[in-house]
Amino acid sequence: MTVATTQIGCIKAATEILGDKWTPQLLRFFINEETVRFCQIQDLVGGINPRTLSARLTQLEDHDIITKSFTSSSRCEYQLTEKGRDLLPVLHSMEEWSNKYA
């Protein structure tokens, strides 16, 4: 396997998680908050369909980026796993790039 092939594989793995429209926007709320509720995310993101939000959160759970815990029978909170916290420098870099060029 060449270096270029290895690099493409690494980028592919990251874009499988971060490569859609909503996921980086959802994860940015975890930068300053230890836990975030579904309704908080929905209010803060704005314009996201609840089904889409639910699907993205489930995808992040499936990739072990976040965990979901129930605070009551009808409420839950999400928090980053260690793997998810390791994405924070990437999100910070994306934020810096956006501030510089957007």
C-alpha contacts under 8 A as a table, 3 or more apart, distances in Angstrom:
res1	aa1	res2	aa2	distance
1	M	5	T	6.27
1	M	6	T	6.77
2	T	5	T	5.20
2	T	6	T	6.28
3	V	6	T	5.05
3	V	7	Q	6.12
4	A	7	Q	5.09
4	A	8	I	6.18
5	T	8	I	5.13
5	T	9	G	6.20
6	T	9	G	5.09
6	T	10	C	6.29
7	Q	10	C	5.08
7	Q	11	I	6.21
8	I	11	I	5.12
8	I	12	K	5.94
9	G	12	K	5.01
9	G	13	A	6.28
10	C	13	A	5.26
10	C	14	A	6.55
11	I	14	A	5.18
11	I	15	T	6.11
12	K	15	T	5.14
12	K	16	E	6.12
13	A	16	E	5.29
13	A	17	I	7.02
14	A	17	I	5.46
14	A	18	L	6.03
14	A	19	G	7.42
15	T	18	L	4.82
15	T	19	G	4.17
15	T	20	D	7.78
16	E	19	G	5.69
16	E	20	D	8.00
17	I	20	D	7.63
17	I	23	T	7.42
17	I	60	L	7.35
17	I	63	H	7.62
18	L	23	T	5.71
18	L	24	P	5.83
19	G	23	T	7.44
20	D	23	T	6.05
20	D	24	P	7.79
21	K	24	P	7.32
21	K	25	Q	7.68
22	W	25	Q	5.28
22	W	26	L	6.15
22	W	56	R	7.57
23	T	26	L	5.03
23	T	27	L	6.14
23	T	56	R	6.59
24	P	27	L	5.11
24	P	28	R	6.20
24	P	91	L	7.12
25	Q	28	R	5.42
25	Q	29	F	7.46
25	Q	45	V	6.97
26	L	29	F	6.04
26	L	30	F	7.89
26	L	41	I	6.76
26	L	45	V	7.06
27	L	30	F	5.53
27	L	31	I	7.37
27	L	91	L	7.93
28	R	31	I	5.43
28	R	91	L	6.78
29	F	32	N	6.39
29	F	33	E	6.39
29	F	36	V	7.43
29	F	41	I	7.41
30	F	33	E	4.83
30	F	34	E	6.15
30	F	35	T	6.97
30	F	36	V	7.06
30	F	79	Q	7.26
30	F	80	L	7.05
31	I	34	E	7.81
31	I	88	L	6.68
33	E	36	V	6.62
34	E	79	Q	6.05
34	E	80	L	7.46
35	T	77	E	6.03
35	T	78	Y	5.44
35	T	79	Q	4.68
35	T	80	L	7.73
36	V	40	Q	6.46
36	V	41	I	6.85
36	V	77	E	5.44
36	V	78	Y	5.28
36	V	79	Q	6.53
37	R	40	Q	5.17
37	R	41	I	6.40
37	R	75	R	7.72
37	R	76	C	6.14
37	R	77	E	4.47
37	R	78	Y	6.15
38	F	41	I	5.27
38	F	42	Q	6.22
38	F	76	C	7.07
38	F	77	E	6.80
38	F	78	Y	7.67
39	C	42	Q	4.98
39	C	43	D	6.07
40	Q	43	D	5.19
40	Q	44	L	6.04
41	I	44	L	5.13
41	I	45	V	5.91
42	Q	45	V	5.45
42	Q	46	G	6.03
42	Q	47	G	7.96
42	Q	48	I	6.67
42	Q	50	P	7.27
42	Q	53	L	7.31
43	D	46	G	5.46
45	V	48	I	6.70
48	I	52	T	6.60
48	I	53	L	6.40
49	N	52	T	5.18
49	N	53	L	6.23
50	P	53	L	4.98
50	P	54	S	6.02
51	R	54	S	5.05
51	R	55	A	6.09
52	T	55	A	5.04
52	T	56	R	6.13
53	L	56	R	5.17
53	L	57	L	6.13
54	S	57	L	5.19
54	S	58	T	6.10
55	A	58	T	5.08
55	A	59	Q	6.12
56	R	59	Q	4.96
56	R	60	L	6.20
57	L	60	L	5.03
57	L	61	E	6.19
57	L	66	I	7.83
58	T	61	E	4.96
58	T	62	D	6.09
59	Q	62	D	4.96
59	Q	63	H	6.26
60	L	63	H	5.10
60	L	64	D	6.22
60	L	65	I	5.16
60	L	66	I	5.80
61	E	64	D	4.94
61	E	65	I	5.80
61	E	66	I	5.07
61	E	67	T	5.77
61	E	68	K	7.44
62	D	65	I	7.66
63	H	66	I	7.94
64	D	67	T	7.05
64	D	81	T	6.71
64	D	83	K	6.79
64	D	84	G	7.29
65	I	80	L	5.91
65	I	81	T	5.48
65	I	82	E	7.60
65	I	83	K	5.59
65	I	84	G	4.15
65	I	85	R	7.85
66	I	78	Y	6.27
66	I	79	Q	5.32
66	I	80	L	4.30
66	I	81	T	5.20
66	I	84	G	6.21
67	T	78	Y	5.51
67	T	79	Q	5.49
67	T	80	L	6.34
67	T	81	T	6.48
68	K	76	C	6.58
68	K	77	E	5.70
68	K	78	Y	4.58
68	K	79	Q	6.76
69	S	76	C	5.44
69	S	77	E	5.39
69	S	78	Y	6.41
70	F	73	S	6.91
70	F	74	S	7.69
70	F	75	R	5.85
70	F	76	C	4.07
70	F	77	E	6.28
71	T	74	S	7.85
71	T	75	R	5.53
71	T	76	C	5.24
71	T	77	E	6.88
72	S	75	R	5.14
72	S	76	C	6.91
80	L	83	K	7.55
80	L	84	G	4.99
80	L	85	R	5.88
81	T	84	G	4.88
81	T	85	R	6.13
82	E	85	R	5.02
82	E	86	D	6.28
83	K	86	D	5.18
83	K	87	L	7.00
84	G	87	L	5.30
84	G	88	L	7.25
85	R	88	L	5.39
86	D	89	P	6.84
87	L	90	V	5.26
87	L	91	L	6.40
88	L	91	L	5.01
88	L	92	H	6.10
89	P	92	H	4.95
89	P	93	S	6.14
90	V	93	S	5.09
90	V	94	M	6.23
91	L	94	M	4.97
91	L	95	E	6.13
92	H	95	E	5.00
92	H	96	E	6.19
93	S	96	E	5.07
93	S	97	W	6.11
94	M	97	W	5.12
94	M	98	S	6.09
95	E	98	S	5.08
95	E	99	N	6.10
96	E	99	N	5.10
96	E	100	K	6.18
97	W	100	K	5.13
97	W	101	Y	6.08
97	W	102	A	7.83
98	S	101	Y	5.27
98	S	102	A	4.97
99	N	102	A	5.81
